[in-house]
Amino acid sequence: MFNRILSSLFVISIVAASFVHAETKPAKRTPNPAFAPVEDVAGLPRVLLIGDSISIGYTLGVRDLLKRKANVHRIPTNGGPSSNGVANLKAWLGESKWDVVHFNFGLHDLVYMGPKGERLVDPKSEGSHHQVSLTDYEKNLTRIVAQLRATGAKVIWCSTTPVPVGTKGRVPDESILFNEVAAKVMKAASVPTNDLHSHAKAKLTEVQLPANVHFTPAGSQYLAEKVATEIEKALRP
């Protein structure tokens, strides 16, 4: 009898523990709808957005603004620095035909790294350096542009948005330096620029989060309007 009671208590403890585990198990993160697969509408041109979290923020806005005008896709991840673009562009493009590709790299390139690979360090600290140097940034963009143009798509470069004062691991507004390098590459390749930097700066205190490179939801929609306008221009015969 005593052994039977012990066995019953043991089973009860296991069941109870399983309920506790189930209740304390962290909930799964809701997938970002910007990454949801897009089912093409036949007959509409195909657009690909390439970029970091800023582009993730305006993806849904662009998709909505170009509804019934284009099938707007994006890469299934944060594009990161230009070095990541060089490594992954072939996979991102896939075997599909693209009519327009709108792309950007920059905010990750200008991040300051520590001597041991630490990310977002104080730019004034000893041994700190850009994640991607300006020289390598130019080389990377040159390679990326050549690969994009080879697809036959219309290519649009998107200038990097402003870096406000107080942003961790970045120097205010070093995106200007990177945009100048990008402008040289795009001019040589005859690639038009969507000047999202100037567009954002015109209303920066209203649309950008304080001491942060990211934007408010209204700010992302404001960027989406400019992006959609430039893509729509490229889609015209």
MDAnalysis code that builds the backbone (N, CA, C; Angstrom):
import MDAnalysis as mda
import numpy as np

u = mda.Universe.empty(711, n_residues=237, atom_resindex=np.repeat(np.arange(237), 3), trajectory=True)
u.add_TopologyAttr("name", ["N", "CA", "C"] * 237)
u.add_TopologyAttr("resid", np.arange(1, 238))
u.add_TopologyAttr("resname", ["MET", "PHE", "ASN", "ARG", "ILE", "LEU", "SER", "SER", "LEU", "PHE", "VAL", "ILE", "SER", "ILE", "VAL", "ALA", "ALA", "SER", "PHE", "VAL", "HIS", "ALA", "GLU", "THR", "LYS", "PRO", "ALA", "LYS", "ARG", "THR", "PRO", "ASN", "PRO", "ALA", "PHE", "ALA", "PRO", "VAL", "GLU", "ASP", "VAL", "ALA", "GLY", "LEU", "PRO", "ARG", "VAL", "LEU", "LEU", "ILE", "GLY", "ASP", "SER", "ILE", "SER", "ILE", "GLY", "TYR", "THR", "LEU", "GLY", "VAL", "ARG", "ASP", "LEU", "LEU", "LYS", "ARG", "LYS", "ALA", "ASN", "VAL", "HIS", "ARG", "ILE", "PRO", "THR", "ASN", "GLY", "GLY", "PRO", "SER", "SER", "ASN", "GLY", "VAL", "ALA", "ASN", "LEU", "LYS", "ALA", "TRP", "LEU", "GLY", "GLU", "SER", "LYS", "TRP", "ASP", "VAL", "VAL", "HIS", "PHE", "ASN", "PHE", "GLY", "LEU", "HIS", "ASP", "LEU", "VAL", "TYR", "MET", "GLY", "PRO", "LYS", "GLY", "GLU", "ARG", "LEU", "VAL", "ASP", "PRO", "LYS", "SER", "GLU", "GLY", "SER", "HIS", "HIS", "GLN", "VAL", "SER", "LEU", "THR", "ASP", "TYR", "GLU", "LYS", "ASN", "LEU", "THR", "ARG", "ILE", "VAL", "ALA", "GLN", "LEU", "ARG", "ALA", "THR", "GLY", "ALA", "LYS", "VAL", "ILE", "TRP", "CYS", "SER", "THR", "THR", "PRO", "VAL", "PRO", "VAL", "GLY", "THR", "LYS", "GLY", "ARG", "VAL", "PRO", "ASP", "GLU", "SER", "ILE", "LEU", "PHE", "ASN", "GLU", "VAL", "ALA", "ALA", "LYS", "VAL", "MET", "LYS", "ALA", "ALA", "SER", "VAL", "PRO", "THR", "ASN", "ASP", "LEU", "HIS", "SER", "HIS", "ALA", "LYS", "ALA", "LYS", "LEU", "THR", "GLU", "VAL", "GLN", "LEU", "PRO", "ALA", "ASN", "VAL", "HIS", "PHE", "THR", "PRO", "ALA", "GLY", "SER", "GLN", "TYR", "LEU", "ALA", "GLU", "LYS", "VAL", "ALA", "THR", "GLU", "ILE", "GLU", "LYS", "ALA", "LEU", "ARG", "PRO"])
u.atoms.positions = np.array([
    [0.833, -1.206, 0.000],
    [0.000, 0.000, 0.000],
    [0.863, 1.249, 0.000],
    [1.865, 1.232, 0.903],
    [2.753, 2.403, 1.009],
    [3.457, 2.677, -0.322],
    [3.929, 1.584, -0.974],
    [4.606, 1.750, -2.266],
    [3.654, 2.304, -3.318],
    [2.366, 1.858, -3.236],
    [1.387, 2.332, -4.215],
    [1.150, 3.838, -4.036],
    [1.107, 4.267, -2.779],
    [0.905, 5.697, -2.485],
    [2.085, 6.510, -3.009],
    [3.317, 5.999, -2.784],
    [4.508, 6.700, -3.270],
    [4.485, 6.819, -4.787],
    [4.067, 5.747, -5.441],
    [4.004, 5.753, -6.910],
    [3.003, 6.791, -7.399],
    [1.855, 6.859, -6.706],
    [0.823, 7.830, -7.100],
    [1.324, 9.255, -6.922],
    [2.012, 9.507, -5.793],
    [2.558, 10.844, -5.544],
    [3.599, 11.214, -6.595],
    [4.389, 10.242, -7.007],
    [5.436, 10.472, -8.014],
    [4.806, 10.885, -9.352],
    [3.750, 10.156, -9.723],
    [3.055, 10.472, -10.982],
    [2.448, 11.863, -10.916],
    [1.808, 12.172, -9.767],
    [1.180, 13.490, -9.604],
    [2.222, 14.595, -9.720],
    [3.410, 14.385, -9.110],
    [4.462, 15.411, -9.152],
    [4.952, 15.647, -10.569],
    [5.039, 14.572, -11.372],
    [5.478, 14.702, -12.762],
    [4.456, 15.489, -13.571],
    [3.176, 15.168, -13.383],
    [2.100, 15.867, -14.098],
    [2.091, 17.344, -13.719],
    [2.225, 17.607, -12.398],
    [2.223, 18.994, -11.932],
    [3.393, 19.768, -12.525],
    [4.546, 19.119, -12.546],
    [5.743, 19.770, -13.101],
    [5.561, 20.087, -14.574],
    [4.886, 19.196, -15.294],
    [4.670, 19.425, -16.726],
    [3.769, 20.623, -16.962],
    [2.761, 20.796, -16.049],
    [1.881, 21.961, -16.174],
    [2.640, 23.251, -15.879],
    [3.487, 23.220, -14.863],
    [4.292, 24.395, -14.524],
    [5.192, 24.761, -15.696],
    [5.808, 23.732, -16.289],
    [6.704, 23.965, -17.427],
    [5.939, 24.575, -18.599],
    [4.726, 24.059, -18.822],
    [3.903, 24.556, -19.937],
    [3.521, 26.006, -19.713],
    [3.211, 26.356, -18.450],
    [2.779, 27.709, -18.136],
    [3.929, 28.704, -18.198],
    [5.145, 28.259, -17.851],
    [6.283, 29.180, -17.814],
    [7.063, 29.212, -19.118],
    [6.703, 28.339, -20.062],
    [7.404, 28.313, -21.339],
    [7.152, 29.622, -22.079],
    [8.208, 30.324, -22.508],
    [8.008, 31.616, -23.168],
    [7.204, 31.484, -24.450],
    [6.337, 32.458, -24.667],
    [5.496, 32.437, -25.861],
    [6.349, 32.690, -27.100],
    [5.934, 32.066, -28.193],
    [6.649, 32.274, -29.444],
    [6.409, 33.687, -29.944],
    [7.462, 34.284, -30.513],
    [7.334, 35.629, -31.054],
    [6.465, 35.586, -32.312],
    [5.600, 36.573, -32.442],
    [4.750, 36.656, -33.626],
    [5.614, 37.021, -34.827],
    [5.532, 36.261, -35.918],
    [6.340, 36.571, -37.101],
    [6.033, 37.969, -37.624],
    [7.062, 38.674, -38.048],
    [6.872, 40.007, -38.608],
    [6.135, 39.885, -39.942],
    [4.990, 40.531, -40.091],
    [4.235, 40.413, -41.342],
    [4.992, 40.930, -42.565],
    [6.022, 41.739, -42.346],
    [6.824, 42.227, -43.471],
    [7.526, 41.079, -44.187],
    [7.770, 39.972, -43.445],
    [8.470, 38.826, -44.020],
    [7.516, 37.775, -44.595],
    [6.234, 38.027, -44.512],
    [5.264, 37.053, -45.010],
    [5.436, 36.861, -46.516],
    [5.361, 35.621, -46.995],
    [5.482, 35.375, -48.438],
    [4.405, 36.124, -49.212],
    [4.773, 36.609, -50.376],
    [3.834, 37.349, -51.214],
    [3.391, 36.464, -52.376],
    [2.091, 36.326, -52.520],
    [1.557, 35.572, -53.646],
    [1.332, 36.544, -54.795],
    [2.078, 36.365, -55.872],
    [2.019, 37.307, -56.985],
    [0.647, 37.359, -57.640],
    [0.242, 38.559, -57.988],
    [-0.945, 38.758, -58.810],
    [-0.473, 38.745, -60.260],
    [-1.014, 37.843, -61.034],
    [-0.578, 37.695, -62.423],
    [-0.718, 39.003, -63.191],
    [0.304, 39.295, -64.000],
    [0.265, 40.475, -64.847],
    [0.865, 41.722, -64.229],
    [1.117, 41.702, -62.912],
    [1.718, 42.869, -62.258],
    [3.230, 42.732, -62.203],
    [3.960, 43.846, -62.304],
    [5.415, 43.798, -62.206],
    [5.862, 43.365, -60.813],
    [7.082, 42.843, -60.731],
    [7.611, 42.320, -59.470],
    [8.710, 43.235, -58.947],
    [8.587, 43.601, -57.674],
    [9.511, 44.535, -57.031],
    [10.168, 43.835, -55.843],
    [11.473, 44.066, -55.676],
    [12.203, 43.501, -54.531],
    [12.806, 44.625, -53.705],
    [12.525, 44.618, -52.401],
    [13.127, 45.562, -51.463],
    [14.289, 44.881, -50.743],
    [15.441, 45.536, -50.742],
    [16.621, 45.031, -50.030],
    [17.081, 46.101, -49.055],
    [17.247, 45.719, -47.793],
    [17.710, 46.697, -46.814],
    [17.635, 46.158, -45.402],
    [17.963, 47.040, -44.451],
    [18.008, 46.642, -43.042],
    [16.657, 46.892, -42.354],
    [16.695, 47.143, -41.050],
    [15.450, 47.292, -40.293],
    [14.649, 48.522, -40.711],
    [15.301, 49.528, -41.264],
    [14.557, 50.694, -41.746],
    [13.637, 50.259, -42.890],
    [14.163, 49.424, -43.778],
    [13.344, 48.934, -44.888],
    [12.273, 47.965, -44.404],
    [12.580, 47.209, -43.357],
    [11.562, 46.330, -42.780],
    [10.384, 47.176, -42.303],
    [10.707, 48.329, -41.716],
    [9.676, 49.224, -41.196],
    [8.757, 49.780, -42.261],
    [9.296, 50.050, -43.454],
    [8.428, 50.637, -44.486],
    [7.888, 49.620, -45.493],
    [8.241, 48.354, -45.356],
    [7.800, 47.339, -46.326],
    [6.283, 47.261, -46.472],
    [5.567, 47.122, -45.366],
    [4.113, 46.968, -45.447],
    [3.449, 48.212, -46.026],
    [3.990, 49.383, -45.687],
    [3.458, 50.623, -46.232],
    [3.618, 50.688, -47.736],
    [4.797, 50.317, -48.213],
    [5.055, 50.311, -49.662],
    [4.145, 49.305, -50.350],
    [4.025, 48.143, -49.753],
    [3.183, 47.081, -50.323],
    [1.734, 47.556, -50.467],
    [1.256, 48.251, -49.441],
    [-0.121, 48.739, -49.473],
    [-0.293, 49.857, -50.506],
    [0.677, 50.765, -50.578],
    [0.589, 51.887, -51.508],
    [0.679, 51.442, -52.967],
    [1.343, 50.317, -53.201],
    [1.481, 49.813, -54.569],
    [0.541, 48.640, -54.872],
    [-0.435, 48.455, -54.000],
    [-1.418, 47.387, -54.221],
    [-2.099, 47.586, -55.578],
    [-2.255, 46.505, -56.303],
    [-2.838, 46.497, -57.650],
    [-1.961, 47.190, -58.697],
    [-0.752, 47.571, -58.272],
    [0.207, 48.169, -59.210],
    [1.465, 47.319, -59.342],
    [1.835, 46.616, -58.273],
    [3.048, 45.793, -58.291],
    [2.990, 44.748, -57.190],
    [3.683, 43.646, -57.408],
    [3.886, 42.628, -56.377],
    [5.166, 42.991, -55.632],
    [5.027, 43.461, -54.401],
    [6.175, 43.966, -53.645],
    [6.693, 42.903, -52.676],
    [7.875, 42.397, -52.957],
    [8.543, 41.410, -52.115],
    [9.676, 42.094, -51.342],
    [10.215, 41.400, -50.357],
    [11.430, 41.880, -49.703],
    [12.281, 40.660, -49.339],
    [13.561, 40.904, -49.087],
    [14.417, 39.805, -48.644],
    [13.896, 39.316, -47.296],
    [14.039, 38.033, -46.977],
    [13.412, 37.469, -45.771],
    [14.205, 37.682, -44.488],
    [14.950, 38.789, -44.420],
    [15.814, 39.021, -43.267],
    [16.209, 40.484, -43.206],
    [16.946, 40.854, -42.162],
    [17.573, 42.176, -42.085],
    [18.823, 42.130, -42.963],
    [18.910, 43.021, -43.929],
    [20.023, 42.983, -44.883],
    [21.397, 43.215, -44.274],
    [21.450, 43.926, -43.123],
    [22.731, 44.144, -42.453],
    [23.687, 45.009, -43.259],
    [25.004, 44.810, -43.083],
    [26.003, 45.607, -43.792],
    [26.175, 45.171, -45.240],
    [26.873, 45.992, -46.007],
    [27.083, 45.692, -47.431],
    [27.841, 44.387, -47.634],
    [28.690, 44.017, -46.696],
    [29.416, 42.748, -46.796],
    [28.441, 41.571, -46.781],
    [27.345, 41.719, -46.044],
    [26.310, 40.690, -46.013],
    [25.586, 40.628, -47.351],
    [25.431, 41.784, -47.976],
    [24.820, 41.825, -49.297],
    [25.658, 41.099, -50.330],
    [26.959, 41.313, -50.286],
    [27.864, 40.626, -51.216],
    [27.753, 39.114, -51.036],
    [27.668, 38.678, -49.796],
    [27.639, 37.245, -49.502],
    [26.302, 36.578, -49.850],
    [25.207, 37.342, -49.780],
    [23.881, 36.714, -49.891],
    [23.024, 37.177, -51.064],
    [23.513, 38.117, -51.854],
    [22.677, 38.692, -52.899],
    [22.157, 37.649, -53.884],
    [22.987, 36.717, -54.271],
    [22.567, 35.696, -55.236],
    [21.369, 34.921, -54.697],
    [21.429, 34.549, -53.426],
    [20.322, 33.798, -52.811],
    [19.076, 34.663, -52.699],
    [19.245, 35.931, -52.369],
    [18.104, 36.840, -52.235],
    [17.400, 37.041, -53.573],
    [18.171, 37.131, -54.639],
    [17.581, 37.335, -55.961],
    [16.888, 36.072, -56.451],
    [17.431, 34.925, -56.110],
    [16.869, 33.654, -56.530],
    [16.852, 33.525, -58.045],
    [15.923, 32.735, -58.529],
    [15.796, 32.523, -59.969],
    [14.662, 33.363, -60.564],
    [14.034, 34.168, -59.735],
    [12.878, 34.946, -60.185],
    [13.297, 36.146, -61.039],
    [12.361, 36.598, -61.868],
    [12.582, 37.805, -62.660],
    [12.072, 38.995, -61.852],
    [12.901, 40.032, -61.744],
    [12.516, 41.243, -61.032],
    [12.438, 42.410, -62.017],
    [11.397, 43.221, -61.856],
    [11.256, 44.403, -62.700],
    [11.956, 45.605, -62.074],
    [11.877, 45.716, -60.755],
    [12.532, 46.806, -60.032],
    [13.148, 46.250, -58.749],
    [14.378, 46.678, -58.456],
    [15.019, 46.348, -57.176],
    [15.393, 47.665, -56.500],
    [14.878, 47.873, -55.302],
    [15.145, 49.077, -54.501],
    [16.008, 48.621, -53.335],
    [17.229, 49.172, -53.207],
    [18.145, 48.621, -52.197],
    [18.911, 49.671, -51.426],
    [19.366, 49.273, -50.241],
    [20.192, 50.136, -49.388],
    [21.058, 49.305, -48.443],
    [22.254, 49.821, -48.193],
    [23.144, 49.346, -47.128],
    [23.826, 50.584, -46.555],
    [24.119, 50.589, -45.254],
    [24.809, 51.751, -44.711],
    [24.785, 51.854, -43.198],
    [23.607, 51.751, -42.593],
    [23.531, 51.947, -41.145],
    [24.294, 50.893, -40.355],
    [24.426, 49.694, -40.917],
    [25.224, 48.655, -40.250],
    [26.706, 48.820, -40.587],
    [26.991, 49.290, -41.778],
    [28.387, 49.497, -42.176],
    [29.067, 50.533, -41.278],
    [28.340, 51.590, -40.926],
    [28.947, 52.682, -40.159],
    [28.942, 52.467, -38.650],
    [28.428, 51.317, -38.200],
    [28.478, 50.958, -36.777],
    [29.939, 50.801, -36.347],
    [30.250, 51.226, -35.120],
    [31.611, 51.080, -34.604],
    [31.779, 49.758, -33.855],
    [32.864, 49.082, -34.195],
    [33.200, 47.791, -33.606],
    [34.442, 47.929, -32.730],
    [34.543, 47.075, -31.712],
    [35.717, 47.074, -30.851],
    [36.813, 46.182, -31.404],
    [38.006, 46.230, -30.821],
    [39.133, 45.435, -31.311],
    [38.917, 43.928, -31.233],
    [37.968, 43.484, -30.395],
    [37.682, 42.054, -30.269],
    [36.339, 41.686, -30.915],
    [35.869, 42.546, -31.803],
    [34.625, 42.270, -32.498],
    [33.381, 42.721, -31.764],
    [33.554, 43.462, -30.664],
    [32.386, 43.973, -29.942],
    [31.637, 44.954, -30.855],
    [30.312, 44.910, -30.792],
    [29.494, 45.752, -31.664],
    [28.921, 46.936, -30.900],
    [28.723, 48.049, -31.598],
    [28.134, 49.266, -31.032],
    [28.947, 49.805, -29.858],
    [30.252, 49.867, -30.041],
    [31.123, 50.416, -29.000],
    [31.188, 51.934, -29.133],
    [31.752, 52.584, -28.122],
    [31.963, 54.030, -28.171],
    [32.930, 54.343, -29.316],
    [32.523, 55.179, -30.269],
    [33.399, 55.501, -31.400],
    [34.747, 56.093, -30.992],
    [34.809, 56.674, -29.782],
    [36.057, 57.286, -29.323],
    [36.956, 56.300, -28.574],
    [36.476, 55.090, -28.355],
    [37.269, 54.121, -27.596],
    [38.447, 53.607, -28.421],
    [39.472, 53.152, -27.735],
    [40.691, 52.681, -28.389],
    [40.404, 51.445, -29.256],
    [40.899, 51.493, -30.482],
    [40.742, 50.350, -31.376],
    [39.401, 50.270, -32.069],
    [38.517, 51.236, -31.854],
    [37.195, 51.186, -32.491],
    [37.319, 51.497, -33.982],
    [36.436, 50.908, -34.782],
    [36.474, 51.098, -36.227],
    [35.108, 50.768, -36.817],
    [34.849, 51.273, -38.017],
    [33.586, 50.965, -38.675],
    [33.477, 49.465, -38.941],
    [32.267, 48.958, -38.894],
    [32.064, 47.541, -39.225],
    [32.537, 47.262, -40.647],
    [32.274, 48.205, -41.548],
    [32.793, 48.129, -42.921],
    [33.417, 49.483, -43.237],
    [34.684, 49.495, -43.594],
    [35.359, 50.762, -43.891],
    [34.761, 51.407, -45.128],
    [34.974, 52.696, -45.272],
    [34.473, 53.406, -46.446],
    [35.036, 52.817, -47.737],
    [36.301, 52.413, -47.686],
    [36.937, 51.807, -48.863],
    [36.241, 50.501, -49.245],
    [36.003, 49.650, -48.245],
    [35.334, 48.368, -48.520],
    [33.864, 48.568, -48.876],
    [33.255, 49.591, -48.292],
    [31.866, 49.914, -48.618],
    [31.741, 50.226, -50.111],
    [32.658, 51.008, -50.617],
    [32.646, 51.339, -52.040],
    [32.829, 50.087, -52.902],
    [33.756, 49.239, -52.506],
    [33.987, 47.997, -53.257],
    [32.750, 47.097, -53.227],
    [32.140, 46.984, -52.040],
    [30.962, 46.120, -51.901],
    [29.796, 46.626, -52.741],
    [29.546, 47.926, -52.684],
    [28.439, 48.488, -53.466],
    [28.683, 48.320, -54.962],
    [29.921, 48.467, -55.383],
    [30.254, 48.293, -56.801],
    [29.920, 46.877, -57.251],
    [30.247, 45.889, -56.423],
    [29.949, 44.493, -56.753],
    [28.440, 44.242, -56.752],
    [27.751, 44.788, -55.765],
    [26.307, 44.581, -55.649],
    [25.575, 45.203, -56.831],
    [25.949, 46.420, -57.193],
    [25.294, 47.106, -58.312],
    [25.492, 46.333, -59.616],
    [26.690, 45.852, -59.846],
    [26.965, 45.086, -61.065],
    [26.086, 43.849, -61.132],
    [25.921, 43.180, -60.001],
    [25.105, 41.970, -59.956],
    [23.626, 42.289, -60.155],
    [23.157, 43.398, -59.575],
    [21.761, 43.785, -59.724],
    [21.450, 44.193, -61.161],
    [22.336, 44.946, -61.760],
    [22.112, 45.397, -63.140],
    [22.102, 44.213, -64.107],
    [22.865, 43.196, -63.779],
    [22.936, 42.016, -64.648],
    [21.606, 41.261, -64.709],
    [20.708, 41.514, -63.752],
    [19.414, 40.842, -63.749],
    [18.463, 41.432, -64.792],
    [18.769, 42.620, -65.271],
    [17.885, 43.292, -66.215],
    [16.818, 44.129, -65.541],
    [16.789, 44.128, -64.220],
    [15.810, 44.925, -63.478],
    [16.216, 46.390, -63.468],
    [15.236, 47.256, -63.274],
    [15.543, 48.658, -63.011],
    [15.991, 48.736, -61.553],
    [17.130, 49.374, -61.317],
    [17.725, 49.394, -59.978],
    [17.631, 50.795, -59.392],
    [17.209, 50.884, -58.135],
    [17.133, 52.167, -57.426],
    [17.958, 52.067, -56.149],
    [18.920, 52.970, -56.002],
    [19.667, 53.049, -54.752],
    [18.906, 53.952, -53.792],
    [18.843, 53.557, -52.528],
    [18.164, 54.349, -51.496],
    [19.215, 54.879, -50.521],
    [19.356, 56.191, -50.439],
    [20.367, 56.754, -49.543],
    [20.045, 56.418, -48.087],
    [21.087, 56.332, -47.282],
    [20.959, 55.930, -45.879],
    [20.393, 57.063, -45.033],
    [19.432, 56.748, -44.209],
    [18.745, 57.750, -43.385],
    [19.653, 58.293, -42.280],
    [19.300, 59.445, -41.695],
    [20.161, 60.117, -40.716],
    [20.422, 59.335, -39.431],
    [21.591, 59.617, -38.854],
    [21.964, 59.084, -37.535],
    [21.888, 60.250, -36.554],
    [20.911, 60.250, -35.633],
    [20.755, 61.382, -34.711],
    [21.776, 61.380, -33.580],
    [21.897, 62.500, -32.916],
    [22.788, 62.638, -31.763],
    [22.330, 61.688, -30.656],
    [23.298, 61.036, -30.014],
    [22.989, 60.164, -28.890],
    [22.791, 58.713, -29.247],
    [22.869, 58.389, -30.560],
    [22.703, 57.003, -30.985],
    [23.916, 56.180, -30.574],
    [23.688, 55.057, -29.921],
    [24.776, 54.209, -29.432],
    [25.579, 53.604, -30.580],
    [26.921, 53.666, -30.459],
    [27.802, 52.981, -31.397],
    [27.888, 53.586, -32.781],
    [27.399, 54.795, -32.949],
    [27.470, 55.480, -34.235],
    [27.797, 56.941, -34.010],
    [28.333, 57.576, -35.037],
    [28.646, 59.005, -34.968],
    [27.561, 59.762, -35.723],
    [26.993, 60.814, -35.106],
    [25.982, 61.590, -35.820],
    [26.619, 62.295, -37.038],
    [25.999, 62.483, -37.973],
    [25.355, 61.868, -39.063],
    [26.404, 61.376, -40.049],
    [27.112, 60.303, -39.670],
    [28.122, 59.734, -40.570],
    [27.503, 59.072, -41.794],
    [26.195, 58.947, -41.790],
    [25.556, 58.406, -42.991],
    [25.816, 59.318, -44.186],
    [26.096, 60.601, -43.933],
    [26.425, 61.529, -45.026],
    [27.700, 61.076, -45.733],
    [28.714, 60.670, -44.961],
    [29.980, 60.206, -45.555],
    [29.744, 58.964, -46.414],
    [28.952, 58.046, -45.893],
    [28.674, 56.809, -46.624],
    [27.791, 57.083, -47.846],
    [26.888, 58.035, -47.715],
    [26.050, 58.398, -48.862],
    [26.875, 59.041, -49.977],
    [27.907, 59.789, -49.607],
    [28.772, 60.405, -50.618],
    [29.522, 59.342, -51.413],
    [29.993, 58.315, -50.713],
    [30.678, 57.204, -51.392],
    [29.694, 56.466, -52.291],
    [28.508, 56.216, -51.766],
    [27.477, 55.520, -52.556],
    [27.110, 56.325, -53.794],
    [27.009, 57.642, -53.652],
    [26.633, 58.497, -54.785],
    [27.634, 58.367, -55.924],
    [28.914, 58.243, -55.573],
    [29.955, 58.081, -56.593],
    [29.780, 56.760, -57.340],
    [29.479, 55.704, -56.600],
    [29.269, 54.386, -57.214],
    [28.042, 54.409, -58.122],
    [26.963, 55.000, -57.642],
    [25.715, 55.017, -58.412],
    [25.850, 55.886, -59.669],
    [26.564, 56.978, -59.559],
    [26.763, 57.838, -60.725],
    [27.532, 57.095, -61.806],
    [28.572, 56.372, -61.396],
    [29.385, 55.614, -62.356],
    [28.575, 54.514, -63.035],
    [27.588, 53.969, -62.305],
    [26.782, 52.868, -62.846],
    [25.449, 53.347, -63.428],
    [25.212, 54.666, -63.418],
    [23.954, 55.256, -63.919],
    [22.728, 54.684, -63.197],
    [22.860, 54.552, -61.875],
    [21.756, 54.065, -61.050],
    [21.125, 55.258, -60.330],
    [19.813, 55.485, -60.492],
    [19.157, 56.613, -59.821],
    [19.087, 56.423, -58.311],
    [19.001, 57.543, -57.596],
    [18.972, 57.508, -56.137],
    [17.645, 58.005, -55.595],
    [17.096, 57.249, -54.670],
    [15.964, 57.706, -53.876],
    [16.561, 58.361, -52.639],
    [16.513, 59.679, -52.563],
    [17.171, 60.406, -51.472],
    [16.317, 60.363, -50.204],
    [16.298, 59.205, -49.585],
    [15.504, 59.026, -48.373],
    [16.118, 59.779, -47.190],
    [17.419, 60.046, -47.275],
    [18.087, 60.802, -46.214],
    [17.490, 62.205, -46.104],
    [17.407, 62.912, -47.217],
    [16.843, 64.268, -47.212],
    [15.365, 64.251, -46.859],
    [14.661, 63.238, -47.371],
    [13.229, 63.117, -47.099],
    [12.990, 62.953, -45.601],
    [13.782, 62.104, -44.956],
    [13.636, 61.882, -43.516],
    [14.058, 63.120, -42.728],
    [15.143, 63.740, -43.148],
    [15.692, 64.885, -42.405],
    [14.728, 66.063, -42.384],
    [13.899, 66.177, -43.413],
    [12.959, 67.295, -43.496],
    [11.965, 67.297, -42.333],
    [11.686, 66.111, -41.763],
    [10.724, 66.012, -40.650],
    [11.294, 65.128, -39.538],
    [12.603, 65.143, -39.369],
    [13.269, 64.145, -38.522],
    [12.748, 64.111, -37.091],
    [12.568, 65.268, -36.456],
    [12.117, 65.275, -35.055],
    [10.698, 64.744, -34.910],
    [9.942, 64.755, -36.009],
    [8.568, 64.267, -35.963],
    [8.469, 62.772, -36.237],
    [9.400, 62.241, -37.032],
    [9.238, 60.868, -37.518],
    [10.250, 59.860, -36.969],
    [11.339, 60.341, -36.368],
    [12.365, 59.410, -35.883],
    [12.336, 59.323, -34.364],
    [12.647, 58.148, -33.837],
    [12.718, 57.967, -32.392],
    [13.909, 58.745, -31.841],
    [13.841, 59.264, -30.619],
    [14.955, 60.038, -30.067],
    [16.192, 59.178, -29.816],
    [17.357, 59.726, -30.213],
    [18.641, 59.033, -30.016],
    [18.594, 57.612, -30.553],
    [18.012, 57.457, -31.724],
    [17.794, 56.128, -32.293],
    [17.691, 56.269, -33.808],
    [18.278, 55.335, -34.547],
    [18.208, 55.406, -36.012],
    [16.851, 54.962, -36.548],
    [16.026, 54.365, -35.686],
    [14.730, 53.840, -36.128],
    [13.637, 54.905, -36.091],
    [12.500, 54.548, -36.702],
    [11.419, 55.502, -36.875],
    [10.150, 55.051, -36.155],
    [9.298, 56.019, -35.877],
    [7.985, 55.713, -35.310],
    [7.153, 55.038, -36.406],
    [6.032, 54.392, -36.050],
    [5.169, 53.827, -37.090],
    [4.751, 54.869, -38.131],
    [4.427, 56.070, -37.667],
    [4.064, 57.145, -38.604],
    [5.266, 57.534, -39.454],
    [6.455, 57.476, -38.848],
    [7.675, 57.790, -39.583],
    [7.953, 56.769, -40.674],
    [7.748, 55.497, -40.369],
    [7.949, 54.439, -41.370],
    [6.970, 54.608, -42.530],
    [5.752, 55.036, -42.213],
    [4.770, 55.280, -43.270],
    [5.187, 56.469, -44.128],
    [5.758, 57.464, -43.496],
    [6.272, 58.649, -44.206],
    [7.382, 58.235, -45.179],
    [8.262, 57.348, -44.748],
    [9.319, 56.831, -45.627],
    [8.713, 55.985, -46.740],
    [7.708, 55.179, -46.396],
    [7.066, 54.299, -47.378],
    [6.490, 55.095, -48.542],
    [5.944, 56.258, -48.252],
    [5.355, 57.097, -49.303],
    [6.406, 57.513, -50.325],
    [7.589, 57.862, -49.837],
    [8.674, 58.271, -50.742],
    [9.185, 57.074, -51.542],
    [9.345, 55.956, -50.877],
    [9.831, 54.749, -51.549],
    [8.847, 54.314, -52.623],
    [7.564, 54.279, -52.297],
    [6.541, 53.872, -53.256],
    [6.511, 54.812, -54.460],
    [6.680, 56.098, -54.214],
    [6.686, 57.078, -55.310],
    [7.827, 56.818, -56.275],
    [9.022, 56.553, -55.739],
    [10.195, 56.319, -56.588],
    [10.058, 55.005, -57.361],
    [9.509, 53.992, -56.727],
    [9.318, 52.710, -57.412],
    [8.279, 52.862, -58.526],
    [7.212, 53.602, -58.242],
    [6.176, 53.802, -59.244],
    [6.727, 54.536, -60.477],
    [7.626, 55.485, -60.245],
    [8.277, 56.185, -61.361],
    [9.059, 55.187, -62.231],
    [9.768, 54.285, -61.554],
    [10.591, 53.294, -62.282],
    [9.735, 52.317, -63.049],
    [8.503, 52.100, -62.605],
    [7.622, 51.141, -63.262],
    [6.982, 51.706, -64.530],
    [7.066, 53.018, -64.693],
    [6.462, 53.612, -65.891],
    [7.249, 53.209, -67.127],
    [6.541, 52.988, -68.251],
    [7.227, 52.598, -69.491],
    [8.256, 53.656, -69.914],
])
